[in-house]
């Protein structure tokens, strides 16, 4: 780790944070042993640990012998009991404070991760480590502000009244964020009222306006995911004239109706600023395109802070286009289940991002993964005894090997399979560093949605019923996550077949029938996808592209020409590489979009 620069704003708190990282990573195995012992000691009387015969033991050997590695489906009965009001110590000796909804789903609904109040201390600790690390590489960040697009999402209550909401919504509403002490390294352009505004349009509009008003003070920009940041820039493309009008006149757009937002933004807007409005209009209108718009409007920006690993890597070219090639920084690795680690080399290339797992956050184990080229429809099948014994501890992973992450948390997850596939790239002291490879079995993802092959297959089967009255059948299909549009959207490529005696009937199928097929697919997808379509507006309407007869034979020919075995070839249910997408697009004869949003309501349909 480079030497910390302690002048010009770096302080003792940063030095202490860096020393903490060095300490826990140097003593990684000892820290892990203490974490496991602490979790098992405090939760010794829980129903779950008693059921598995742990009997108060806290050593690793007994823990591994008695407790199986599990998936969410294994925990569903316990989760349901807690959601319905059972306050006995089922998983944790500490009371469950709320459920954090995962972007992963089970039976079409968001997974509910129980959490306890003190977990926020650990999560907040990780947040406090980020700027001390970045400050080693980017100087002067205490001299300006961060322009970050933060949003809350809808929340619901379980039958017993516990909140169920995304982890970041919980964080933004917590006192850890709302009442955080002043820190010159963490000053944002967005007033808290604009972040906590539940209306997505008003929140986005007001946050952009505040960022434009303070454009020369912005030193870094970001959002949680790359997709969210790009949506913000696209919003600017659509609304820049009104934003400039507000700045020119000093009067906030009447479509922003939230009183607290109007008051907070009004203080920044203050008075008419025609000079700034002229500058913004000149920079936007004078250029032939929006390439490099970020550094033109926010000229002091040093980097973009967004997740661009995993499925978000598809947005890197668009980010480079808008930012003019600014560094793309991935700072941390976290999920609803647990916060895991940080990137100690934040200015590395996106393809080289590795996260150092911090041994104090949870107890970590790793299941060796031997990925096959085809995806399995069954997600995280139950492990047999031999596979259980293959799990290795944090310090025992091997460089170059891929593993599935397994965690044991203070909140009551024991040997829980997160579903993330990680590759070991090296070590920082005794703590391994991992590159995020993929989410297990996910074939499509635009934003926080994750659609697997089995779910996609079921949705397609439901939709093709609309073709039956026309003696038409689906011969073959594949899919593609199209991020060339903003927001991105799912594309299905369909090759159709029909009864030769009724060919003319098949050819004349009304467009409305295919639109109904699009909507039927969307209605069949999970609640995270449908929330993205309905509430978050982070996913565009699903599209079906009907291709020429024989297209999928040509797709197979292409695969065989690239070395695939004809005996093992199967049609991929998702395509990503440009030549394949180009081949499919060149054979499209008709295109149809979903005519409206699918149904979605907050909460879980199955709590009752």
Secondary structure, 3 states (H helix, E strand, C coil): CCCCCCCCCCCHHHHHHHHHHHHHHHCHHHHHHHHHHHHHHHCCCCHHHHHCCCCCCCCHHHHHHHCCCECHHHHHHHHHHHHCCCCCCCCCCCCCCEEEEEEEEECCEEEEEEECCCHHHHHHHHHHHHHHHHCCCCCCHHHCEEEEECCCCCCEECCCCCEEECHHHHHHHCHHHHCCCCCCCCCECCCHHHHCCCCHHHHHHHHHHHHHHCHHHEEEEEEEEHHHHHHHHHHHHHHHHHHHHHHHHCCCCCCCCCHHHHHHHHHHHCCCCHHHHHHHHHHHHHCCCCCCHHHHHCCCCCEEEEECCHHHHHHHHHHHHHHCCCEEECCEEECCCCEEEECCCCCCCHHHCCEEECCCCCEEEEEECCCCCCCCCCCCCCCCHHHHHCCEEHHHCCCCCEEEEEEECCCCCCCEEEEEEEEEEEEECCEEEEEEEEECCEEECCCCCCEEHHHHHHHHHHHHHHHHHHCEEEEEEEEEEECCCCCCEEEEEEEEEECHHHHHHHHCCCHHHHHHHHHHHHHHCCHHHHHHHHCCCCCCCCEEEEECCCHHHHHHHHHHHCCCCCCCCCCCCCCCCHHHHHHHHCCEEEEEECCCCCCCCCCCCCCC
